[in-house]
């Protein structure tokens, strides 16, 4: 199914955005492809009680999709004010067809490392949104939250960078618990995969 058709079903618009100014240590907006989201949904167990945080959420595609499929609570962190505006616009359109999700989806316009991880946040999604130094700050925020409110947590990475993985493998207590190879893509590009690191 074409990207626009997926968007149409969700009553949103999350295609590429060309006029985004670059920021040091923060990477350009690129939405996770819908076929990748489909494979994620087939291979992960999410409950309505889960709270997903998407760092560098852009226009909110991942969060709308997961809310529609699983009914999860969703928080998007986006530093670009233009993308944040478009995410909020999408939220209003999405809720026209799903008014019961009104209190399940939130967007915050801020730098990722400024977001205070909430005790109920337990799933964190990354599609290479920023450099490793920023990721480490975000990770430390997650760990600080775990020290205060111990719980099971998953870190979900699509197209994971070697630098992220090196940090996780060598400097954290998180363990790799699942690898999802993207069908039709992984054979040509080994980066086309989703890795889930867990704290139990």
N, C-alpha and C positions, 0 to 999 in steps of 0.2 A: 504494500500500500504506500502511496506517495506521502511525503512528509506533510503536504498541505491537507491531505485527507485525514490524517491523524489529528492535525490541529483542528480541522473542521468538526470532527467528532467531539472534541473537548471544548469547542467554542473559544479557542484561543489562537494567537499568532506568535509562533516562537522561532521563525526562520532566522537565517543569518542576519547580522547587523553590521553594516560596513562603516558607519560613521561613529566609531568608538575611539576616543582618544587613548593613547597608550599610557600606562602607568608603570613606573619602575617596580619590579618584583611581582607585578600582577599581569596575567596573560589575557589575550583577547578573548572575547565571547565566542564560544563555539558550543552549540547545544548538543547533548548526547543524542545520537541518531535513534529514532523510534525502534528500529529493529533490534538495537542493543537493549533498549528498555524492555522490549518484549522478552528477550532471552533472560534478562535479569529477573523479571517477574516470574518466569517459569522455574527459576532455580533458587529462589530465595523465599523464605517464609516470613511474611509480615502480618501483623495483627492490627486491628483498629486502635489498640492501646499503645502501639509504637509511635515514637516521635522521631521523624527524620529531619536532619539538618543538612542542607545542601550549601556548601561553601562555594561562592561564585556562581550563584543560581541563575544569573542572566534573567531571562524572561519567565523562568519558572517551569519549564517543560517537565523536568523530572518529577517535581512535586505534584503538579496537576495529574500526571499520569499515575503515580503511585497512590494518590488519594482516590482517583477514580477506580483503580483496580482493587486496592486493599482497604480503603477507608482510613488510611493512616493520618496522623497529625503531621503537618509539614511546615518547616520553617526555612525560608530562603535568606541567605546573607549575600548582599550585593553592594559593592562599593560605588559602582557607577550610577549616578543619579538618573541618567537617561534610561538605563536598563531597569532600574528600580521602578521608575514611572511606568514602563511598559509591562512589568510584572504585575503591578497593582491594577493596571488596566485589564490585563488578562484575568486577574482574580475576579474582577467585577463581571466580566463576560462569562467566566466559568461558573460562577454562582447563580447566574440566570437559569441554568439547567440543573444545578445541584445546590439549592439553597441550604440543605442540611449540612453542607461543608463549611458554612460561614465562619465558624469558630475553629476550624481545623487547619486553615492555611494562613500563614503570616509571612510578611516580607520585612526585612530590616535593611535600611540603607546605611551601611557602615563597613569599615575595614574588618576583614575576617577575624583578625587577632583581637579586635575590640569586643566581639560578641561574648557575652557571659553565658557559658554553657549552663543550661538549666538541669535540675535534678531528674527531670523526666526525659531529657534528650538521650536516646540510646542507639540511634543509627546515624552515621555521619558519612556523607557522600562527597567524593572528590574526583573531578575530571581535570586534573592538572591546572587548577585555578591560579596558582601562584608559586613563587620560588620556594626552595627548601627552607631558608631562614623563616619565612612566613609560616610555612607548614609546621615547623618546630614550635613556634609560638602558639599556633592553634592547637597542636597536640598537647602542649603543656597545659593549656586551658582545660582540655578534656580530662587530663590526668588530675588536675586540681579538683575538678568536679567529682571525679571518682573517689578521691580521698575523702571528700565531704559526704558523698552519697554513693556508697558502693553498689554497683549494679552490673549486669551484663551489657556489653557494648560491642557493636560492630563498626569497623571502618571499611567503607566500600570504595574501591578505586577502579575507575575505568581508564584504560590505556595508561597504566601506571608508569611513572618515570623511575628510572634506575636509582636516582638519588633518593626518592621517597622510600623505595623498597630497602635500600641500604640502611637508611635511618631506622626503619621499622625492625629490620632483622637484627641489627647490631646494637641498638640503643634503647629498645623498648621490651616490655614483657608481653606485647601482643603476639598472637600466634596466627599463622596463615591457616584458615579453616576451609576455604573453598576457592577453587579456580574455575571460572566460567570462560571457556574458549568461544569466541564469537563465531558462530557457524557461517561458513562462506567467506570469512575474512581472515581468521587466524592462520589458515593454511598459507596465506600470502604475506601476512604481517603478524609476527608473534606478539606484537604489542596490542593486538586486537583481542583483549581479554579483560575480564573483571576479576579482581582479587579481593577477597574479604578477610580482613584481619580481625581477630576477636579477643576480647578480654572476658574471662569467665571466673 
